[in-house]
Amino acid sequence: MSSLKAVSADSVAPDRSVGALSPFHPVTTSASAASTSAVHCFSVRADLDPGLLPRLLEPFAKRGLWPSKFYSQALSSDLPGQPPEAVIDIQVAGLDCVTSDHIAMQFRGIVGVQSVLTSLRAAAD
């Protein structure tokens, strides 16, 4: 017969020290801290559709982020029969690289988006 020791939640004192591991306060390494201080840039080329702009802002709004820069420009097509296009540039600070890649993949799945380019630059002090 095995002996099991019952432990109640009240009997274990939580470690509230600064370096304590917690699922709510993940430990950040210097690499991840550096990536969150950087600015993630997204350049989107898409069909000219007014409903596209709010769909591009949605992933940031869901995360409580405000883009530091948002620029859009309508481009007329020089070729006959080609629909007009839009170029949208978005810059956001406070993302990690994994989240940035995930948002770029979400952008690529939006109907009307033709291409998504991403880059990372150092944040201005």
Order of alpha helices (4+ residues) and beta strands (2+ residues): alpha-beta-alpha-beta-beta-alpha-beta
